[in-house]
Amino acid sequence: MSGSTQATLERVIWTALTTRQAHLGQGDALARRYLVDVAPFAALADETPAAYRALHALLQPDETVALLSQEELRPIDALQATRIGLLHRMIATRTPEAAGGSAGAPDVIRLGVADTDEMLDLVQKTRPGPFGKRTPEMGNYIGMRDGGRLIAMAGERMRIDGYVEISAVCVDENWRGKGLAGRLIQVLRGEIERREETPFLHVFGENHAAIALYERLGFEVCDTLVLSRLGRAEAGATVG
């Protein structure tokens, strides 16, 4: 894993929100966030009091956003930080091992706006991570159907020049263990690499089964990050 790759992805949320996905976010030169129905993530230009004040201004009293950081966030006036957990960032570096278990699986299909309600329903059942009504606007989404019902999907989330995140990988419980997730990831990886971009993804450090799958599919850990939830503190506090 090259140092340049790690440095490029280190600020992936900020970079995405100030370049290829700026139209899906809001904010200024100090703090930016995705629109509420797109994704819960936000980022700061730098961890300064001014940047935190700018983030505070983007939040409604009952709203929270998620931030990725290299270290635990420091206490912040007027903002309450809650540690969610550790995330591994994994990047595709190797040829996948021979895939198995997907024989007889349904064909992979392209998903679009017309499929949004079904995608939201599958996410509600499987809980792969944050997913909103406009999340599919972040990139390409694919899936599988059985008897007309959506049973599996995966898609692209954060996008910066040269790199695309694979996310929302989920499979209906009745179809798990049949290799569907691996097949969808391989299809997305192939599409991303044909565009001469590199796939990456995020996974909680305690999700050992998912990490093992991603390693078999040719991904390796390039960084470990702290995922925190930030919201406004109780009324009366001051910022900075």
BALOBA-1460 file (C-alpha; in Angstrom, 3 decimals):
// residues 240
<rec num="1" residu="m" x="0.000" y="0.000" z="0.000"/>
<rec num="2" residu="s" x="1.591" y="3.264" z="-1.110"/>
<rec num="3" residu="g" x="1.722" y="6.279" z="1.165"/>
<rec num="4" residu="s" x="0.238" y="8.408" z="-1.618"/>
<rec num="5" residu="t" x="-2.863" y="6.205" z="-1.761"/>
<rec num="6" residu="q" x="-3.423" y="6.440" z="1.979"/>
<rec num="7" residu="a" x="-2.925" y="10.209" z="1.908"/>
<rec num="8" residu="t" x="-5.386" y="10.568" z="-0.974"/>
<rec num="9" residu="l" x="-8.117" y="8.637" z="0.844"/>
<rec num="10" residu="e" x="-7.410" y="10.151" z="4.253"/>
<rec num="11" residu="r" x="-9.737" y="13.093" z="3.543"/>
<rec num="12" residu="v" x="-12.086" y="11.301" z="1.190"/>
<rec num="13" residu="i" x="-15.320" y="12.810" z="2.585"/>
<rec num="14" residu="w" x="-14.035" y="16.377" z="2.329"/>
<rec num="15" residu="t" x="-12.595" y="15.745" z="-1.123"/>
<rec num="16" residu="a" x="-15.825" y="14.180" z="-2.403"/>
<rec num="17" residu="l" x="-17.912" y="17.042" z="-1.017"/>
<rec num="18" residu="t" x="-15.695" y="19.689" z="-2.592"/>
<rec num="19" residu="t" x="-15.276" y="18.003" z="-5.994"/>
<rec num="20" residu="r" x="-17.303" y="15.259" z="-7.681"/>
<rec num="21" residu="q" x="-20.160" y="15.214" z="-5.166"/>
<rec num="22" residu="a" x="-20.339" y="18.892" z="-4.279"/>
<rec num="23" residu="h" x="-23.842" y="19.017" z="-5.805"/>
<rec num="24" residu="l" x="-25.021" y="16.494" z="-3.193"/>
<rec num="25" residu="g" x="-23.848" y="18.526" z="-0.219"/>
<rec num="26" residu="q" x="-23.929" y="21.888" z="1.471"/>
<rec num="27" residu="g" x="-21.572" y="24.060" z="3.474"/>
<rec num="28" residu="d" x="-18.647" y="26.382" z="2.923"/>
<rec num="29" residu="a" x="-14.862" y="26.427" z="2.820"/>
<rec num="30" residu="l" x="-14.653" y="25.349" z="6.476"/>
<rec num="31" residu="a" x="-17.262" y="22.589" z="6.871"/>
<rec num="32" residu="r" x="-19.430" y="20.582" z="4.528"/>
<rec num="33" residu="r" x="-22.006" y="17.819" z="4.845"/>
<rec num="34" residu="y" x="-24.073" y="15.672" z="2.517"/>
<rec num="35" residu="l" x="-27.716" y="16.616" z="2.156"/>
<rec num="36" residu="v" x="-29.865" y="14.927" z="4.801"/>
<rec num="37" residu="d" x="-31.552" y="12.457" z="2.425"/>
<rec num="38" residu="v" x="-28.271" y="11.582" z="0.668"/>
<rec num="39" residu="a" x="-25.863" y="10.510" z="3.454"/>
<rec num="40" residu="p" x="-25.121" y="11.372" z="7.105"/>
<rec num="41" residu="f" x="-21.434" y="12.203" z="6.601"/>
<rec num="42" residu="a" x="-19.707" y="15.541" z="7.131"/>
<rec num="43" residu="a" x="-16.133" y="16.774" z="7.060"/>
<rec num="44" residu="l" x="-14.033" y="19.741" z="8.115"/>
<rec num="45" residu="a" x="-11.353" y="21.586" z="6.175"/>
<rec num="46" residu="d" x="-9.284" y="21.479" z="9.384"/>
<rec num="47" residu="e" x="-10.046" y="20.672" z="13.006"/>
<rec num="48" residu="t" x="-10.181" y="24.294" z="14.119"/>
<rec num="49" residu="p" x="-12.737" y="26.156" z="16.281"/>
<rec num="50" residu="a" x="-13.853" y="28.091" z="13.215"/>
<rec num="51" residu="a" x="-14.498" y="24.880" z="11.275"/>
<rec num="52" residu="y" x="-16.504" y="23.407" z="14.147"/>
<rec num="53" residu="r" x="-18.541" y="26.620" z="14.328"/>
<rec num="54" residu="a" x="-19.258" y="26.277" z="10.625"/>
<rec num="55" residu="l" x="-20.371" y="22.672" z="11.128"/>
<rec num="56" residu="h" x="-22.568" y="23.712" z="14.060"/>
<rec num="57" residu="a" x="-24.325" y="26.171" z="11.735"/>
<rec num="58" residu="l" x="-25.162" y="23.341" z="9.327"/>
<rec num="59" residu="l" x="-26.989" y="21.304" z="11.968"/>
<rec num="60" residu="q" x="-30.566" y="21.549" z="13.118"/>
<rec num="61" residu="p" x="-31.039" y="21.119" z="16.894"/>
<rec num="62" residu="d" x="-32.025" y="17.441" z="16.604"/>
<rec num="63" residu="e" x="-29.655" y="16.477" z="13.778"/>
<rec num="64" residu="t" x="-26.434" y="14.491" z="13.879"/>
<rec num="65" residu="v" x="-23.712" y="13.855" z="11.316"/>
<rec num="66" residu="a" x="-20.937" y="11.267" z="11.119"/>
<rec num="67" residu="l" x="-17.255" y="12.190" z="10.910"/>
<rec num="68" residu="l" x="-14.202" y="10.046" z="10.202"/>
<rec num="69" residu="s" x="-10.956" y="10.951" z="11.948"/>
<rec num="70" residu="q" x="-7.520" y="9.497" z="12.490"/>
<rec num="71" residu="e" x="-7.813" y="9.939" z="16.261"/>
<rec num="72" residu="e" x="-10.519" y="10.418" z="18.869"/>
<rec num="73" residu="l" x="-12.217" y="13.790" z="18.506"/>
<rec num="74" residu="r" x="-11.356" y="16.388" z="21.105"/>
<rec num="75" residu="p" x="-14.158" y="17.848" z="23.270"/>
<rec num="76" residu="i" x="-15.962" y="20.527" z="21.251"/>
<rec num="77" residu="d" x="-17.905" y="23.424" z="22.684"/>
<rec num="78" residu="a" x="-21.590" y="23.386" z="21.648"/>
<rec num="79" residu="l" x="-21.139" y="20.073" z="19.811"/>
<rec num="80" residu="q" x="-21.530" y="16.674" z="21.431"/>
<rec num="81" residu="a" x="-19.341" y="13.900" z="20.042"/>
<rec num="82" residu="t" x="-20.159" y="10.208" z="20.480"/>
<rec num="83" residu="r" x="-17.727" y="7.510" z="19.403"/>
<rec num="84" residu="i" x="-19.476" y="4.933" z="17.201"/>
<rec num="85" residu="g" x="-16.556" y="2.605" z="16.573"/>
<rec num="86" residu="l" x="-13.471" y="1.815" z="14.521"/>
<rec num="87" residu="l" x="-13.694" y="1.479" z="10.753"/>
<rec num="88" residu="h" x="-11.195" y="-0.247" z="8.520"/>
<rec num="89" residu="r" x="-10.740" y="1.298" z="5.107"/>
<rec num="90" residu="m" x="-9.967" y="-1.434" z="2.586"/>
<rec num="91" residu="i" x="-8.751" y="-0.989" z="-0.968"/>
<rec num="92" residu="a" x="-8.677" y="-3.392" z="-3.912"/>
<rec num="93" residu="t" x="-5.064" y="-4.415" z="-4.475"/>
<rec num="94" residu="r" x="-5.057" y="-8.095" z="-5.460"/>
<rec num="95" residu="t" x="-6.740" y="-10.452" z="-7.876"/>
<rec num="96" residu="p" x="-9.793" y="-11.990" z="-6.164"/>
<rec num="97" residu="e" x="-9.664" y="-15.608" z="-5.117"/>
<rec num="98" residu="a" x="-11.852" y="-18.005" z="-7.088"/>
<rec num="99" residu="a" x="-15.442" y="-17.160" z="-6.193"/>
<rec num="100" residu="g" x="-17.769" y="-19.939" z="-5.165"/>
<rec num="101" residu="g" x="-21.309" y="-20.426" z="-4.041"/>
<rec num="102" residu="s" x="-23.046" y="-18.202" z="-6.598"/>
<rec num="103" residu="a" x="-24.074" y="-20.930" z="-9.036"/>
<rec num="104" residu="g" x="-27.751" y="-20.627" z="-9.835"/>
<rec num="105" residu="a" x="-27.934" y="-17.104" z="-8.426"/>
<rec num="106" residu="p" x="-30.235" y="-14.603" z="-10.152"/>
<rec num="107" residu="d" x="-28.837" y="-12.313" z="-12.817"/>
<rec num="108" residu="v" x="-27.323" y="-9.003" z="-11.786"/>
<rec num="109" residu="i" x="-29.513" y="-6.059" z="-12.771"/>
<rec num="110" residu="r" x="-29.110" y="-2.292" z="-12.840"/>
<rec num="111" residu="l" x="-31.083" y="-0.383" z="-10.204"/>
<rec num="112" residu="g" x="-32.494" y="3.105" z="-10.666"/>
<rec num="113" residu="v" x="-34.867" y="5.694" z="-9.257"/>
<rec num="114" residu="a" x="-37.861" y="3.426" z="-9.836"/>
<rec num="115" residu="d" x="-36.329" y="0.884" z="-7.446"/>
<rec num="116" residu="t" x="-35.735" y="3.317" z="-4.560"/>
<rec num="117" residu="d" x="-38.596" y="2.122" z="-2.337"/>
<rec num="118" residu="e" x="-37.503" y="-1.513" z="-2.679"/>
<rec num="119" residu="m" x="-33.885" y="-0.555" z="-1.972"/>
<rec num="120" residu="l" x="-34.952" y="1.285" z="1.180"/>
<rec num="121" residu="d" x="-37.023" y="-1.726" z="2.241"/>
<rec num="122" residu="l" x="-34.077" y="-4.118" z="1.783"/>
<rec num="123" residu="v" x="-31.810" y="-1.755" z="3.729"/>
<rec num="124" residu="q" x="-34.343" y="-1.588" z="6.548"/>
<rec num="125" residu="k" x="-34.342" y="-5.382" z="6.771"/>
<rec num="126" residu="t" x="-30.591" y="-5.937" z="6.481"/>
<rec num="127" residu="r" x="-29.089" y="-2.726" z="7.944"/>
<rec num="128" residu="p" x="-25.836" y="-2.540" z="5.943"/>
<rec num="129" residu="g" x="-25.274" y="1.068" z="7.034"/>
<rec num="130" residu="p" x="-26.621" y="4.556" z="6.322"/>
<rec num="131" residu="f" x="-28.879" y="4.737" z="3.280"/>
<rec num="132" residu="g" x="-31.333" y="7.507" z="2.413"/>
<rec num="133" residu="k" x="-33.864" y="8.206" z="-0.291"/>
<rec num="134" residu="r" x="-31.291" y="10.006" z="-2.442"/>
<rec num="135" residu="t" x="-28.286" y="7.794" z="-1.668"/>
<rec num="136" residu="p" x="-28.596" y="6.079" z="-5.094"/>
<rec num="137" residu="e" x="-27.695" y="9.429" z="-6.684"/>
<rec num="138" residu="m" x="-24.153" y="8.998" z="-5.354"/>
<rec num="139" residu="g" x="-23.236" y="6.354" z="-7.929"/>
<rec num="140" residu="n" x="-24.198" y="3.176" z="-9.768"/>
<rec num="141" residu="y" x="-26.310" y="0.560" z="-7.978"/>
<rec num="142" residu="i" x="-26.867" y="-3.049" z="-8.950"/>
<rec num="143" residu="g" x="-28.912" y="-5.866" z="-7.477"/>
<rec num="144" residu="m" x="-30.600" y="-9.231" z="-7.869"/>
<rec num="145" residu="r" x="-34.253" y="-10.238" z="-7.869"/>
<rec num="146" residu="d" x="-36.035" y="-13.464" z="-7.038"/>
<rec num="147" residu="g" x="-39.606" y="-13.740" z="-8.231"/>
<rec num="148" residu="g" x="-39.580" y="-10.002" z="-8.877"/>
<rec num="149" residu="r" x="-38.499" y="-9.170" z="-5.309"/>
<rec num="150" residu="l" x="-35.205" y="-7.395" z="-4.657"/>
<rec num="151" residu="i" x="-33.041" y="-9.770" z="-2.612"/>
<rec num="152" residu="a" x="-29.545" y="-8.281" z="-2.859"/>
<rec num="153" residu="m" x="-27.824" y="-5.063" z="-3.836"/>
<rec num="154" residu="a" x="-24.608" y="-3.060" z="-3.698"/>
<rec num="155" residu="g" x="-23.558" y="0.303" z="-5.035"/>
<rec num="156" residu="e" x="-21.139" y="3.192" z="-5.203"/>
<rec num="157" residu="r" x="-21.090" y="5.888" z="-2.524"/>
<rec num="158" residu="m" x="-18.191" y="8.340" z="-2.069"/>
<rec num="159" residu="r" x="-16.418" y="9.270" z="-5.282"/>
<rec num="160" residu="i" x="-13.205" y="11.242" z="-5.786"/>
<rec num="161" residu="d" x="-10.824" y="11.396" z="-8.712"/>
<rec num="162" residu="g" x="-9.296" y="7.951" z="-9.108"/>
<rec num="163" residu="y" x="-11.248" y="6.210" z="-6.321"/>
<rec num="164" residu="v" x="-14.818" y="4.975" z="-5.801"/>
<rec num="165" residu="e" x="-16.294" y="3.515" z="-2.615"/>
<rec num="166" residu="i" x="-18.378" y="0.324" z="-2.730"/>
<rec num="167" residu="s" x="-21.173" y="0.439" z="-0.158"/>
<rec num="168" residu="a" x="-24.685" y="-0.731" z="0.796"/>
<rec num="169" residu="v" x="-23.745" y="-4.378" z="0.248"/>
<rec num="170" residu="c" x="-26.736" y="-6.322" z="1.566"/>
<rec num="171" residu="v" x="-28.485" y="-9.637" z="1.002"/>
<rec num="172" residu="d" x="-31.902" y="-10.851" z="2.141"/>
<rec num="173" residu="e" x="-31.490" y="-13.322" z="5.012"/>
<rec num="174" residu="n" x="-33.062" y="-16.140" z="2.966"/>
<rec num="175" residu="w" x="-30.332" y="-15.808" z="0.328"/>
<rec num="176" residu="r" x="-27.271" y="-15.432" z="2.529"/>
<rec num="177" residu="g" x="-24.398" y="-17.877" z="2.221"/>
<rec num="178" residu="k" x="-24.871" y="-18.274" z="-1.538"/>
<rec num="179" residu="g" x="-22.135" y="-15.890" z="-2.687"/>
<rec num="180" residu="l" x="-24.419" y="-13.072" z="-3.810"/>
<rec num="181" residu="a" x="-22.575" y="-10.305" z="-1.961"/>
<rec num="182" residu="g" x="-19.251" y="-11.402" z="-3.412"/>
<rec num="183" residu="r" x="-20.662" y="-11.522" z="-6.911"/>
<rec num="184" residu="l" x="-22.116" y="-8.014" z="-6.662"/>
<rec num="185" residu="i" x="-18.836" y="-6.639" z="-5.309"/>
<rec num="186" residu="q" x="-16.907" y="-8.273" z="-8.134"/>
<rec num="187" residu="v" x="-19.256" y="-6.790" z="-10.733"/>
<rec num="188" residu="l" x="-18.893" y="-3.311" z="-9.251"/>
<rec num="189" residu="r" x="-15.142" y="-3.712" z="-8.921"/>
<rec num="190" residu="g" x="-14.891" y="-4.666" z="-12.584"/>
<rec num="191" residu="e" x="-16.940" y="-1.651" z="-13.665"/>
<rec num="192" residu="i" x="-14.919" y="0.727" z="-11.506"/>
<rec num="193" residu="e" x="-11.576" y="-0.631" z="-12.699"/>
<rec num="194" residu="r" x="-12.650" y="-0.426" z="-16.342"/>
<rec num="195" residu="r" x="-13.091" y="3.291" z="-15.733"/>
<rec num="196" residu="e" x="-9.471" y="3.263" z="-14.527"/>
<rec num="197" residu="e" x="-10.512" y="3.985" z="-10.958"/>
<rec num="198" residu="t" x="-9.723" y="2.036" z="-7.772"/>
<rec num="199" residu="p" x="-12.459" y="0.543" z="-5.561"/>
<rec num="200" residu="f" x="-12.354" y="0.889" z="-1.783"/>
<rec num="201" residu="l" x="-14.792" y="0.284" z="1.054"/>
<rec num="202" residu="h" x="-15.317" y="0.715" z="4.797"/>
<rec num="203" residu="v" x="-16.094" y="-1.989" z="7.346"/>
<rec num="204" residu="f" x="-16.372" y="-2.030" z="11.133"/>
<rec num="205" residu="g" x="-13.324" y="-3.607" z="12.726"/>
<rec num="206" residu="e" x="-15.396" y="-6.170" z="14.639"/>
<rec num="207" residu="n" x="-17.161" y="-7.414" z="11.491"/>
<rec num="208" residu="h" x="-14.718" y="-10.268" z="10.967"/>
<rec num="209" residu="a" x="-16.918" y="-12.195" z="8.524"/>
<rec num="210" residu="a" x="-17.180" y="-9.211" z="6.169"/>
<rec num="211" residu="i" x="-13.455" y="-8.471" z="6.442"/>
<rec num="212" residu="a" x="-12.649" y="-12.082" z="5.546"/>
<rec num="213" residu="l" x="-14.950" y="-11.864" z="2.512"/>
<rec num="214" residu="y" x="-13.374" y="-8.620" z="1.329"/>
<rec num="215" residu="e" x="-9.891" y="-10.090" z="1.733"/>
<rec num="216" residu="r" x="-10.904" y="-13.060" z="-0.429"/>
<rec num="217" residu="l" x="-12.145" y="-10.558" z="-3.005"/>
<rec num="218" residu="g" x="-8.727" y="-8.899" z="-3.157"/>
<rec num="219" residu="f" x="-9.124" y="-5.996" z="-0.710"/>
<rec num="220" residu="e" x="-6.643" y="-5.147" z="2.027"/>
<rec num="221" residu="v" x="-6.786" y="-2.784" z="4.999"/>
<rec num="222" residu="c" x="-5.034" y="0.509" z="4.272"/>
<rec num="223" residu="d" x="-6.146" y="2.540" z="7.282"/>
<rec num="224" residu="t" x="-8.124" y="2.390" z="10.523"/>
<rec num="225" residu="l" x="-10.348" y="5.333" z="11.420"/>
<rec num="226" residu="v" x="-12.545" y="6.514" z="14.264"/>
<rec num="227" residu="l" x="-16.200" y="6.990" z="13.346"/>
<rec num="228" residu="s" x="-17.960" y="9.566" z="15.526"/>
<rec num="229" residu="r" x="-21.427" y="11.052" z="15.656"/>
<rec num="230" residu="l" x="-21.706" y="14.803" z="16.198"/>
<rec num="231" residu="g" x="-24.745" y="16.823" z="17.136"/>
<rec num="232" residu="r" x="-25.540" y="20.081" z="18.816"/>
<rec num="233" residu="a" x="-24.995" y="20.127" z="22.568"/>
<rec num="234" residu="e" x="-27.652" y="21.364" z="24.931"/>
<rec num="235" residu="a" x="-28.870" y="24.902" z="24.448"/>
<rec num="236" residu="g" x="-26.821" y="27.543" z="26.196"/>
<rec num="237" residu="a" x="-23.387" y="26.283" z="25.211"/>
<rec num="238" residu="t" x="-21.096" y="28.441" z="23.125"/>
<rec num="239" residu="v" x="-19.006" y="27.469" z="20.136"/>
<rec num="240" residu="g" x="-15.236" y="27.871" z="20.211"/>
